[in-house]
Amino acid sequence: MSLRTVIHSARRTPRSLKHQFRWKLVPGFIWQSMQSFRITLLIWGLVTAGCIFYLSQWMNYRQVAHRIDLLESYRSKLVSQLELLEVEKSYLTRPQRLEILAGGTMLMQTPKSVQYRLSWVDVSSSE
C-alpha cells in the first residue's frame, strides 16, 4: 500500500456510514429551528407587549371618559341648583314681599319723607 491509498482510504467515508451524513445536519436543523423559535418568540413577545400597552391606554381612556361624564353630570346638577337659588333669591328680595314681612311680622312702618330728608339745618345742628 502506498501512502496515497492510505490517505485516500482515511478520507473516504465507509459504506456502512453512507447514510449517516444526515445526522450531521441534525444539529444545524435544531439550531435553525431554535433560532426561528427565538425569532417567533420575540415577535410574539413584542405583539403581546403592544397589546398590553394598547389595552392599558384604552382602559385609561375609558376611565377618563367615565370621570368626565360624572363631572359633567355633577356640573349640570350644580347649574340647575344655582338657577333654582337665583329664582328663590329673586322671589325673596321682591319689594312687595319685604314690605309685607316688615309690616306684618316685625311691626315696622314705612318711613315718612321727613325721616330720610336732610336739611342744612339738621346737618349744621349736629356739630
Secondary structure, DSSP 8 states (H G I E B T S, - for coil): --HHHHHHHHHS--GGGGGGHHHHHHHHHHHHHHHHHHHHHHHHHHHHHHHHHHHHHHHHHHHHHHHHHHHHHHHHHHHHHHHHHHHHHHHHT-HHHHHHIIIIIS------HHHH---HHHHHHT-
